[in-house]
Amino acid sequence: MGDSNKAIEAGKLGYEKNSEDFQTNFTLGQILSLVGNKKEALFHIEKSVKLDPVSYTHLTLPTILLV
């Protein structure tokens, strides 16, 4: 779980620096989903979709949210 905590910390630091960045929100959402924090993950993933609604990256959304 130590690596997961480091990843979450890094993602949140990136979010603090640039909360309006598509990739920052999407990646943080992925990390949070993988550790089971689905509610917070969904917030960041939805925000990433709003920031860049045509990104091909969103094709992975069903996989991310089901993990």
JOJO-V487230 format. One record per residue. N is the residue number from 1. PSI is psi in whole degrees, -180 to 180 (none if undefined). D_CENTER is the distance of its C-alpha to the mean C-alpha in Angstrom with 2 decimals. Layout:
n=N psi=PSI d_center=D_CENTER
n=N psi=PSI d_center=D_CENTER
//
This chain:
n=1 psi=-18 d_center=17.67
n=2 psi=-43 d_center=18.38
n=3 psi=-36 d_center=16.17
n=4 psi=-43 d_center=13.21
n=5 psi=-39 d_center=14.13
n=6 psi=-40 d_center=14.45
n=7 psi=-42 d_center=11.04
n=8 psi=-45 d_center=9.64
n=9 psi=-45 d_center=12.35
n=10 psi=-42 d_center=11.68
n=11 psi=-42 d_center=8.06
n=12 psi=-34 d_center=9.65
n=13 psi=-44 d_center=12.60
n=14 psi=-40 d_center=11.00
n=15 psi=-40 d_center=9.69
n=16 psi=-36 d_center=13.29
n=17 psi=-32 d_center=14.77
n=18 psi=78 d_center=13.13
n=19 psi=-10 d_center=11.24
n=20 psi=18 d_center=12.29
n=21 psi=128 d_center=10.85
n=22 psi=-54 d_center=9.14
n=23 psi=-37 d_center=7.94
n=24 psi=-48 d_center=6.83
n=25 psi=-43 d_center=4.61
n=26 psi=-46 d_center=3.60
n=27 psi=-43 d_center=3.87
n=28 psi=-40 d_center=2.97
n=29 psi=-41 d_center=1.71
n=30 psi=-48 d_center=4.19
n=31 psi=-48 d_center=5.95
n=32 psi=-37 d_center=6.45
n=33 psi=-42 d_center=7.53
n=34 psi=-29 d_center=9.72
n=35 psi=4 d_center=11.36
n=36 psi=5 d_center=12.12
n=37 psi=71 d_center=10.52
n=38 psi=-38 d_center=10.08
n=39 psi=-49 d_center=11.01
n=40 psi=-36 d_center=8.55
n=41 psi=-46 d_center=5.65
n=42 psi=-38 d_center=7.69
n=43 psi=-49 d_center=8.18
n=44 psi=-36 d_center=5.03
n=45 psi=-43 d_center=5.24
n=46 psi=-39 d_center=8.87
n=47 psi=-40 d_center=8.91
n=48 psi=-37 d_center=7.76
n=49 psi=-40 d_center=10.52
n=50 psi=-36 d_center=12.85
n=51 psi=-32 d_center=12.54
n=52 psi=77 d_center=13.30
n=53 psi=-14 d_center=14.67
n=54 psi=9 d_center=16.52
n=55 psi=136 d_center=14.10
n=56 psi=-21 d_center=14.99
n=57 psi=-29 d_center=11.48
n=58 psi=-11 d_center=11.14
n=59 psi=-18 d_center=13.91
n=60 psi=-1 d_center=11.79
n=61 psi=-48 d_center=10.26
n=62 psi=-38 d_center=13.17
n=63 psi=-43 d_center=12.85
n=64 psi=-46 d_center=9.31
n=65 psi=-18 d_center=10.36
n=66 psi=-12 d_center=13.74
n=67 psi=none d_center=13.14
//
